[in-house]
Amino acid sequence: MALPRLLVRALHRAAAAAAPAAPDFNSFVTRTNTCGELRSAHVGQKVTLYGWVQYQRQGLFLVLRDFQGLTQVIIPQDEAHSHVKELLSNAPLESVVRVTGTVSPRPLGQENPKMPTGDIEVKAETAEILNSCKKLPFEIKDFIKKSEALRMQYRYLDLRSFRLQSNLRLRSRLVMRMREYLCNLHGFVDVETPTLFKRTPGGAKEFLVPSREAGKFYSLPQSPQQFKQLLMVGGLDRYFQVARCYRDEGSRPDRQPEFTQIDIEMSFVDQAGIQRLIEGLLQHSWPEERGSITTPFPSMTYEEALAEYGTDKPDTRFGMKIVDISDVLGGSNIHFVQNALSYPQGSIRAIRIPQGVRYLTNKDLESLKESAKSQFKQEIMEIIRRPDGSLKSLLTKFLGEKEKSELIQALNMQEDDVVLLAAGEHKQVCSALGALRLLSANLLEAAGLALRDPTAFHFLWVVDFPLFLPKAENPTELESAHHPFTAPHPSDASLLYSDPTKVRSQHYDLVLNGSEVGGGSIRIHSAEQQRFVLEKVLKEDSEVLSHLIEALELGAPPHGGIALGLDRLISLIVDAPSIRDVIAFPKSFRGRDLMGNAPDYVTPEELEPYHIQVSWPLEEKEAKKN
């Protein structure tokens, strides 16, 4: 029985949607093909290519490059095409040219299997230099080493490299698939929130923007946090944005003053719902060439992460976990051990460095101990297991055979292993050993021991963070561990009013290979609770957030969300050494644009409408005078 015509059409449409066509890179432009497109099937065709001259050899041939690849172009040697020969032979490298010619197979034995277009060449018939290039500050080749400052100054040249081109195109594809997943498959609404707003209490420092009203300033948002919560109050139900965010954090090598996050908020959702959404989002948008990722991602509490890895963003690609040996050494007469255990939060912990004797020098071990001392004020004791099974350490003379045996068993010590031991307050000990675990891994890998697979992607949820932490500058006062809008854990809600230091939060972080790539929380949707957190716990002026508190009084639904750091996520996917390698126009680690020389000075006349005067530091006053 024949299928109804409407059903047939519907099936055709569904099939077309399921198998999207390859992009047409030659639409709307005057080229016939890209430089990475031609194959043996094109032999005999007349083509027009546009690109940059990457290489030219003795007036015989040149290699033409565009965003997609390379094509070898044969320069004609006959008298009839002498003008084409002269033009192409004298074209400086990186000049922009148009070439028209015929695709031919390469002579036998001259094929290049390393090039996708290596079976063919184009015999040039006509050519035009569209823009001649003067001497370059550096060669456009991935393997040529260039200083970071020079790359930033000539970023438009750096962008011509295949590596940066590949990174930016992968980023574009990933964001497009995220949009598809969120908006098309799950009904999210893409909303652009304002860039000019007002100061938010707590959190990172914000960039200020002067207004023409005397003494009044805008603030560039460090995230669209308040707006996305207000969108939930407004009934949008599901919000999404590729959001530009700003933080005035000074010189941070791993941070940018402006960055991009995938910003998400949902109404009537719990923590598990947000986690399932993000796992599905990443699985849907994950680049095929990077393999597949398995869901659900494993989960670990903040306390577990700190106790086993010494950090709230553990790299779970390798072992060397922190081991609690308080029970093993608790009965010994070692003074510093008993002293450490006398504290309320005292513990003895250690990490085992596999084959440490073989791969680490004495200088390496001393540098590890010095690092713990300078960064964490933590003394470290080393223990080595010799090939005969005995232990070498300053500790051994204080230990009986039973304790030595229990220590070997507790740490699973093999011959030539090195153990680093620390005693003291729990958090300090774990933090110090967590840092040494990562430094040891770097040293082992530098010495040739494969420890972390660069092609592996280990996602991890870290949950049950404390809601508040003591302020570093004044430990008697509290600050939000995440931000002041995070809701307390339902089990700890009553502690908020009696002992806020013991309250866990409904905050969750997404960690990938030891880097935080996302963070979010279920939000406070009660105006009364939000006011209490701001005024009583954080001692902040709630008037600054009166608009949000009023909104919470006018029918705010329960809601929660998350933000994924797009720059860091992409840099981990492509294994880039810096997030600057996945951003088209990044700032230097000092927050400067070396290409456009920003930030820059403005004249007093330009500042006048904003009622601002610059108070110059003394040395700059002298410099301006001279």
N, C-alpha and C positions, 0 to 999 in steps of 0.2 A: 504494500500500500504506500503510495507516494506521500511524502511529508508535506504538510501545508506550506505554502510559499513563505508566509511570515515567519514560521519556525525555522526554515532553511536560512533565511536572512539573519535571524537572531543567532543561529549557530555559527554562521560566517563571521559575524561581528565579534562573537565571543572568542573564536579562534584567532582573529586578528589581534584582539586585545591581549590574548594569552602569549602571543609571540610577537613582541614589538619589533618593527623594522629597524634595521641598522641605520644610524644617522646618516643623512646625506650632507657630506661636508662640502659639496660642490654646488649646492643650491645658491642662487642669488649672486654668484661671483663669476668672473670671466675665465677662471681656470677650468680645465676639463677634469683634472685629477689632482690629488695631493701627492706629495713626494714619497709617502709611505705606502701608496696604494697599488702601484703597478706590478703586475706579475706576468708570467709566460702567456697567460690567456689574452693579454693586451697586445701581444706582438703584432706588428703591422698597423696598429692604430696611430693616427696623428693626434698628439696631445699638446696641451699648453699647461706648463707648470710655472708656479711662482714660488720664490723662496730666497733664502740667504746662501751665499757662497761659503760653504764650510771648508772646502779644500780644492786646490787647483794644482795640477802637475804638468809642468813644462809645456803648457799650451796644448796638451793632448786631450785632457778631460778634466772635468770638475765634478765635485759632489755638491748637489743642491739639497738644502735642508728646509723643512717647514715643521709645523707642530707635530705632524704624524710620522715623519721619518726622513729617509735619505734616498736620493736617486742619483745614479751616476749619469752624467751628461757628456757625450763625446763631442769634442770641439772639431768642427769640419776643417780639413786641411787643404781642400781644393780651392782654386783661384776664384771660382764663382761665389764662394762664401767667405772671402778674405776679410770682409768687414765684420762678420760674425766672429771669426777667429780672433781678430784684433780686439774686439769688444770683450769677449769672455776671457781671453788670455791676460788682459790687463785689468780685469775687475778686481779691486782689492777684496780680501777676505771679509765676510759679513756684509758685503754689498747686497742690496735687494735687486733681484733680476727676474725678468720674464723670459722663458725659453719655450719655443714651439719646435717640435720635431717628431720623429717617428720612433716608436718603440721597437727595439731589435733584441734578439737573443744575444747574450754575451758569447764571445768566441769560446770554443771548447777548452776547458781547463782554466778559464778566467772567471768562473762563477764564484760568488762569495756567499757561502752557506750561513755566515754570521749576519747577513743583511736580509731582511724580508724581501727586498727588491733585488737581491743578489743574482737572480737569473737573467735579468734584463738590463738594458741601458737605453738611453734616449739619444738619438743622433740629431743634434741641433741643426735647425734650418734657418730660424730667425731668432733674434734675441734683443733684449732691451735692458739697459741699466736703469732701474727705476729710482735708485738712490745709492750713490757711491758712499762707502764707509771710510772714515779717516782712521788713523792708527788707534787701535783699541787699548784700554788700560789693562786688559787681561784677555787671555784666550777663552773662547766659549767652548770649553771642554770640561766634562765632569771630573776627569782625573787630574786636571791642572789645579794645584793648590793655590787658593787665593785667601788673602786675609779677610776676616769677617767685616772689618771696617770698609774695605774696598768693595766687597760684594754689596754692602748696604748702600754705599755711595752711588754705585751704578747698578741699582737693583733691576732696572729695565733690561740691562744686559744679562745679568744673572738669571733672569726669568727665561732666557732663551735655552738654558740647559735642559737636557731631557729629564733630569731628576726633578727639578722644580716643576716643569710642565706636567710630568706624570703625577706628582703630589697634588697639584691644584686640580687636575682633571678628576683624580680619584675622589678628592674632597667634594667636588661638584656633583659627581654621580651619587655619592653616599647621602648628601643632603637631599637630593631629588628623591631618592628611594625612601628616606625618612618622611618627607612630605607625603609621598604616596601612601605609606603605611598609616600615618596619623590622620591625614585629612580624608583620603579616599576610602580607606578600609575601616577606620574607626571614628569618623565623624568629628574630628577636632577642627576648630576654627582658627585660622591663621590671623592673628591680630597684631598690628604694629602699635606698640606702646610709646609714650613720649620719651624723648631723650633729655629734655629740660624739665627738671623737677626740683624737689627741695631736699635738704639734708635729712638723712636717716640716722637715728641714734644707734650707736654700736657699730660693729662690723669694720670694714676697711675704710681707709681715708678716701674721701671723694674729691673729684675735681670740681672747683668752683667756677661758675660763669657769671661775670658781672651783668647787672641789668641797668637800665637808665634811671631806675628808682634808687635814690641815694641810700647806700648802706644795705641794699637788698641784692642777694645773689641766688642764682639757680645752682643746682647741683647736677652733675652727670651721674645717672644711676649706676650703682655697682651691680645691680640686677633689677629686672622688672618686678621684684617681689610684691610690692604693695599693689601694683596695677593688676597683676594676675589674680591676686586674692579678690580685688574689687570686681574683676570680671566674673568671678564665681558668685559674688553677691548679686551681680547684675543678671545672673541666670544663663550665662553662655554655656555652662556645663563642662565643656572641654576646650581648653585653650592651648595653642602652640605658637611658638615664634622662634625664628633664627635671630637671636637677640644680640645686639652690640652692647657691651658692658664696659665700664670704666673703673679703674682703681688707681689711686695715686699712692703707690706703694714704694716709690723710689727705685733704687737699683736692685733688681732681683733677676738673676740670670735665667730662671725658669719661668718668669712671668712677663706679660706684656701689659702696658698701661691701658690698652684697649684690646678686648678679646671678644670671642663669639661663643655663645652657648645655645644649646638646643633647650629651650625653656618650655616647660609643660606644667599645666595645672588641671585638676579634675575635681568635680563635685561628687559627693556621696561615694568616696573611695577610701579604702584602708591601705595600710602599708603593703600588704601582700598583692593588692591590685596594681599598685604603682610598679612593684617589682616585676610582676608578670608582663605588664605593658612594655617596660624597658627591655626585658629579655626578648620579647617578640620583635620589638623595634630593631634591636641590634642584629638579631638573626635575619630579619627581612632585608636589612640594608647592608649587611656585611659583604665586602668585596669577594667575589668568587675565587679570585687568584690568591687569596689569603687562607684558603681552606674553609672549613665550617666550624661553627662554635656550638657547643652543647649547652642546652638549657634543661632544667633550671640551674642558675648559678649557685654554687655553694654559699652558705651564710655562716657568719661568725660574730659573736658579740664583741663589743669594744673591749671588755675585760679579758676575753679569751685571746684576742689579737695582741693585746699588750703583754699578757703573760707568756705567750708562745713565740711572738715575733718582735716584741718590744716597740711596736708602732701600730697606729690605727690604719695603716695602709700596707699590709703585708705583701711581699712578693712570694707567692706560693709555688713558684716554678722550681724551687730547690728546698732541701730540708734544712739542716742545721738549726732546728728549733731550740728555743730556750727551755732548759730542764730545771725543775725545782729540786734541789738536793738538800733542802733544809733538814729533812728527816734523817738523811744519811750522815750529815756532819753535826746534827743537833746535839749528840751526846759527847762530842769531842771536847777537849780542854783548850782548844785554840781560842785565844783571847778575842781576835777581831770577829770571829764567828759568833761567839757568845754575846759580844757587844751588839752586833747587828741584830741578832734574834731577840734582844731585850726591847727593841722598839716595837710599838703596836703593829706597824706594817712591815716589820723586818723580815727579810728572807735571804737565802743563799741560792744563787742560780748560776747556770753555766751554759755555754755553747760548745759543741764539739766541732773542730775543724778537721774534716777528713784528710788524711795524708798531709797534714800541716807541716810535719818535719821535712817531707820530701819537697814541698812546693814553696814554703815560706822561709825566708832567711831570718837570722836573729834581728836584723835591722827592721824587717817587716813586723816582727812581734813587738819590738820596742815601740814602733810607730803606732801600733794598735793600742798599746797600753797608754801611750802618751795622749792619744786622741780621746780616750775615755776620761782621762784625768783633766784635760783642758776643757772639753765640752760639757762633761757631766759631773766633774769633781768626784769621779769614781775610781777607786783603786782596783786594779785587775791582777789576779794571780794566775800564772800559767801552770798546767800540768801536762807532761808528755808521757806517752806510753812507749817504752823502748821495745825493740824487736824481741827481747827475752820475756816480755810481758810485765816487767816491773815499771813502776811509776817514777818519773823524775820531776821533783818539785820541792820548793821550800816547805810545803805542807807535809810531805810524807813522814818526816820525823815525828810529827804529832799524831799520826794515824796508826792504828793497829791493823793487822792483816785483814781482819773482818771488815773494817771500814774501807780499806783499799779495795777489797773485792766487791763490796756493795757499790762503791763509787764507779768502778769499771762497768759493773752491770747496769747501774742506773743511767749511765751516759753511753752505753754500748760502745766503749772505747776499743778500737782495733790498734794494731801496732802502727807506729808513726803518726797517730792522731795527736792533735794538740787541743787541750781544753782550756778555755778562758773562763775564769771563775770570778764572780763578784758578790759581795755581801753588803747589805745596807737596806735602806728604805725601798719597798717593793717597786714603786713606779720608777725611781731613779735607776735602780739596778736593771730593770727590764729595758728601759730606754737606752741605757749605755750598751747593754749586750745586743740590743736590736741594731744599733748603729754599727757595732763591731761585726755583727753577722754580715751586713752589706759590704763593709770595707774588706772583710776577709774574702768574700765572694769575688770582689774586684781583683784582689791580689792573686787568688787561686787561678782565675781566668787569664790574668796577665801572664801567669807562669805556665799556662798551657793546659789546665784542667777544665774540661767542658762541664759547666755547672748549670747555666741558664740557657735554655734553647731559645734563640732569638725569633724562631718561627712559631713558638707556642704562645697562646693567648689564654692566660688564667684569670678569669673574672671571679670576683668575690664580693658579696654583700657584707658590709660591716654594720651591725645594728646595736640598739640599746646603748647609745652614747649617754653620758651624763647630760642633763639639761643645762646645768650651770657649772662653770669652773672658777676657781679663785683667780682674781686679776694678778698678772705677773708683777705689776708695780705696787699692788697693795692686796696681799692675800686675804685680808679680812673682808674685802668687797668681792661681789660676784659679777661675772659677765656671762653672756649666753655662749654656750659651746658652739652653737650653729648660728641662729639669729633669734631675736626676741619674739618671733611669731610661731616658733615651734611648740607643738602641744606636748604636755607631759605624757609619759607612759600610763595607760589606764590603771595599771596596778599600783602606780605611785602617786596618783592624783592627790590623795589626802596629805602626802608628805610635802606637797608644794607649800602648804600653809604652816607646817610645823618644822620641817627640816629640809629646805630646798636643796642642800648639798647632796642629799641622798636620792634625788629624783632622777630617774632615767627618762630619756626623751623618746619621742616617736620620730627620731632622725635616722636616716640611713644613707650610707655612702656606697658608691660603686667603685671598686678598685680593680685596676687591670695591671698585672705584672709589677705591682709595687707602686703604682701611681694612682692617685685619686682622679677618676674621670667623670664623676658625677656625685651629686649630693642633693638630698631633698628631705622633706618631712611632711607629716600630717600637721596641719596648722591649728592654732587656737581659733575657734569660731565663736567663743563666748566673750562678749565685751567686758564683762566683769572680771573674768580670768586674765584677759589681756591687760587690763588696767592694773591688776594686782601685780603681774609679772614686771611691768614697766616701773611702777611707782614703788612698790614695797621690796621687791627682790633686787632689781637692777638699779634702783634709785635714779631713774631717768624721768625727764619731764614728759608726761604723757600728752601734753598739749600739742607737741610737735606732730603726734600721730592722731590728733582728734578726729580727722576725716575718716581714718580707718576704724577707729573705735566706734564712731557713730554708725558707720556702715554695718559693723558687727551687731549693732542693736536693732537693725532694720531687716531682720530675716536673712541672716547669713547661713548658707548650708554648710554642713561638715565638708571639708575639702583638704586636698593635699597635692603635692607636686614634686617636681625634681628638675634639676638643670644638669645637662651633660656638657662638659667642657669640650667643645668641638676641636679646638686647636690641639689640645693634648691628646685626645682620642685619635685624631688623624696621625699625629707624630708617632704614636705607638704602633699604629697599624702599618705604617711605612718604614718603621725603625729609623726615624730621622734623629740625628744627634741633638736637635734643638727644635722647639716649636716654631722658631723663625723660619724653618725650612718648609713649613706648610701654610705660611701666610704670605700673600702676594707682596704686601708692603709693610713689613714689620718695623718696630722701633728697635734701637740698640738696647743693650742691657741697662743702659743709663736712662732709657726712656726717650731717646732722641731720634728724630728722623734725619739721618745723615745725608740723604739724597736732597731733600728740600730745605735742610737746615732749620727744622722746627724742634722746639719752640723758638721764637724769634722776638727781638725787641719791637716795641711799638712806641711811637712818639708821644710826648705829653699831650699834644693836641688831640691825638686819637683816643687818649684815656679820659679826656675832659668830660665827654657826655656821660661817662660812667661814674663820675665823682671819685676817681681813684688817682692816687699819687704813689710812685714807687719810692720806697725807702731803701736806698742803695747800701749794701755792705761797704765798709770803709775801703777795702782793697779795690772794689769795682769803681768807687768814686775817684780814687787816685788814677786808675787805668783810663777812665773816661776823660779826666783832666789832661792826661799826657797824650 
